[in-house]
Amino acid sequence: MKTQVNIKIDSNVKKGAQKRAAELGLSLSSVVNVTLKQFARTGELELSVAPKMTPYLESLIDEARKEYKTGKTSGPFTSVDEMIKGLES
């Protein structure tokens, strides 16, 4: 049996949530249903405020790791002047 729930949320929040759901091929209704089913089953509500890396940041980190593995990095430095010289070379 289906029932209807009416809630008031900010219109921008709704639009953003619909967009994210659509990116996953889901409706907002199915996202809410899954979340409520999990909450009813486990009594737990997962919330995350952990920032996620952007693709650009991930590419910078990958590049830095490759440079480190190939020995293309410099340092450690004992002074700021030494670091600046290393950056300029």
C-alpha positions in Angstrom: 0.0 0.0 0.0 1.3 3.4 -0.9 0.8 6.6 1.1 1.6 10.2 0.4 3.8 12.4 2.6 3.8 16.1 2.2 6.8 18.0 3.4 8.0 21.6 2.9 11.5 22.1 1.7 13.4 25.0 0.1 12.8 25.0 -3.7 16.5 25.1 -4.4 17.1 22.1 -2.2 14.4 20.2 -4.1 15.8 21.2 -7.5 19.3 20.2 -6.5 18.2 16.9 -5.1 16.2 16.1 -8.2 19.2 16.9 -10.3 21.5 14.6 -8.3 18.9 11.8 -8.3 18.5 12.2 -12.1 22.2 11.9 -12.5 21.9 8.5 -10.8 18.9 7.5 -12.9 16.5 7.8 -10.0 13.5 9.9 -9.1 13.5 12.0 -6.0 10.7 9.9 -4.7 12.8 6.7 -4.9 15.7 8.4 -3.1 13.4 9.4 -0.3 11.9 5.9 -0.2 15.3 4.2 0.0 16.5 6.6 2.7 13.4 6.1 4.8 13.5 2.3 4.4 17.0 2.2 5.6 16.2 4.5 8.5 13.2 2.4 9.5 15.3 -0.8 9.2 18.5 0.2 11.0 17.4 3.3 13.0 20.5 5.0 11.6 20.7 8.1 9.5 23.9 8.7 7.5 24.9 12.3 7.1 28.2 13.4 5.7 29.9 16.8 5.7 33.2 15.4 4.5 34.3 17.4 1.5 34.9 15.4 -1.7 37.7 16.1 -4.0 36.9 17.7 -7.3 38.2 16.0 -10.5 40.7 18.8 -10.9 42.1 18.3 -7.4 42.3 14.5 -8.0 44.3 15.2 -11.2 46.7 17.5 -9.3 47.3 14.8 -6.6 47.8 12.1 -9.3 50.4 14.4 -11.0 52.2 15.0 -7.7 52.3 11.3 -6.9 53.8 10.5 -10.3 56.4 13.2 -9.8 57.2 11.9 -6.4 57.6 8.3 -7.7 59.9 9.4 -10.5 62.0 11.6 -8.2 61.0 14.9 -9.9 60.2 16.5 -6.5 62.6 18.5 -4.4 63.1 19.0 -0.7 62.9 18.8 2.2 64.2 22.3 2.7 65.8 23.8 5.7 64.8 27.4 5.0 62.4 29.5 2.9 65.3 30.8 0.8 66.4 27.2 0.0 62.8 26.4 -1.0 62.5 29.4 -3.3 65.8 28.5 -5.0 64.5 24.9 -5.5 61.3 26.3 -7.0 63.2 28.6 -9.3 65.4 25.8 -10.6 
